[in-house]
Amino acid sequence: MKDNKSEDSSKLANRHYSPDDYNKNDQVSSGLATTHEQVNDSYVEGEIKSSDSK
């Protein structure tokens, strides 16, 4: 039999980003929305290479 903490941890570990997370007020949704925005910004920006690298 699983204990309550283990069940709660499993629920959190199975969460994925959803666009609805921007409109929710809980800590997990807020964190997922913020992380998604940061990763998206980094992906869109791409890698900046200096002009002297080959």
N, C-alpha and C positions, 0 to 999 in steps of 0.2 A: 504494500500500500504506500502510495506517495504521500509525503507530508505537504502541508499547505504552501510552504516556501518553495518547494520544488515545482509545484504546479504553477505558481506565480512566475517563477523564473522561466519556465517553459513557454508561458504565454508571451512574456516580454521578448524572449529570444526568437519567437516566430513572427514578430511584427515586422512589416516591411513598410516602406514609404508609400503613402497614398496622397494624392492631391488634396484630399479632405483634411489632411493633417494641418494645413495652414489655418483652417477655421476652427480647430479644436483647441481647448484650453488646458489639456493635461500635459504633464511634463514630458512624457514619451513622445507624443505627437509633435510637440514644440521642438524637441531635440531632433527628431527625424526630419522635420521640415527645414530646420536650420542647416543640418548636415547636408541634406539634398541640395539646398541652395548653394552652399560652399563648394561642393563637388561639381555641380553644374557650372559654376563660375570658372573653376579651375579648368574644366574640360573645354569650355568654350574659348578661354584665353589661350590654351595650348602651351607649348614649351617655347620659351624665349631663348634663342641661341645667339651667341655673339657672332658678329660677322667674320671674325678671324678663326672660328672653329671649322675644321674640315672633316 
